[in-house]
Amino acid sequence: MSTVQLIYADNNATTAVAPEVAAAMQPFFGPAFYNPSSMYEPALSVAEAITTARQTVAAFLGAAEPTEVLFTSCATESNNAAIFGVASATPSRKHIVTSAVEHPSVLEVCKEMQRRGYEVTFLPVDRQGQIATADYVRALRPDTLLVTLMHANNETGVVWPVGDWARIAKETDPGIVFHTDATQSAGKLPLDLTGAWPHVDLLSLSGHKMHAPKGVGVLYVRRGTPLRPTLLGGHQEGGRRGGTENVAYIVGLARACDLAVEHVPDMARIAALRDGLQDELRQVIPHVEINGDGVERTPNTLNISCHYIEGEAMLYELNGRGICASTGSACSSGSLEPSHVLKALSVPFTAMHGSIRLSFSAYTTAAEVRRIAEVFPRVVANLRRMSPYWDQKTNGPRATL
Ligand code: PMP
């Protein structure tokens, strides 16, 4: 019996926990179990571990002060806390600017804000996933409370110039709060909230996208940003997020930030693997669309739409050959609706359903990418052979019998 070596190419959905991260967390499941708020000696060293972790994460983000780092349970919580928290701190402003391609943890909160009487501008994107700066500038109004625009898109990897957009917001009106969801860029692109992004007020990230476990995230809150807490009932996190701290996971996230400092420079290697694969697939497979090609993308992401076949069938076939990938975002797979991101990019109808996202990590090897380059075209060719759409495209319409 042959065992198929598994190739994991779905790192935008989640990443493997790095062994160094697991090791750093271990003591907090054992002897260092104490409540960090308790006042005896062993608990004080647990509290100290959180202090150190906060310093590490602050340094990773280029934050001016460790107190600007709030630990949360995930990026979904961070995004909710940012939007609801800004709204309840400044009730006089009732307009929010966001985009059509945000993650649901921003999009759905913005829709909830609409139900609560807020006006929300959902900025459209072009075929490459870009927002026209003129549209953005036009959207800012005297009553704009918040701009929330992601740094990198989870489905296409398209990266936006959020530092510039934050500056434009502040030049228009210093009272506008600027939030960015950096869940898909943290650990892949350098982040620097003091030097590069001095106008970004709030930033979300998630541990499990950068080799820490699921269940820990960060909301960076620039000092002085008007934000009310959404989790009340505890003094933790300076009274800004109640709940006994998830010490092991916080320590794990800090260790992952240390590793990311090494991973980010290595991303040029990953980008070269991705670009090589993209060129090869485009050469050998007719009728494909690379979503987000030609603009800045995260180095690890390749979103490819193959006309006339179903993404789900491709996933099934790839899975059978030991390759783990996804269609659209993991969050929307399982539904028959094409992803809201690909719809917003106006991916042609015959390609929208045949979209696959391959996403690599710092642990991806050249041999794995080579294997994908061999398998992927065969899978597409096999499925097209069975596809009535493809048949019609290549042979023309059949006469009715
Ligand atoms: N934002 C983006 C861009 C994401 O990709 C994800 C995860 N798919 C989230 C937010 C939510 O992250 P979490 O799973 O930590 O809630």
Boltz pocket constraint, residues with backbone or C-beta under 6 A from the ligand:
constraints:
  - pocket:
      binder: B
      contacts: [[A, 12], [A, 13], [A, 73], [A, 74], [A, 75], [A, 76], [A, 77], [A, 103], [A, 105], [A, 150], [A, 152], [A, 153], [A, 154], [A, 181], [A, 183], [A, 184], [A, 205], [A, 206], [A, 207], [A, 208], [A, 216], [A, 217], [A, 331]]
      max_distance: 6.0
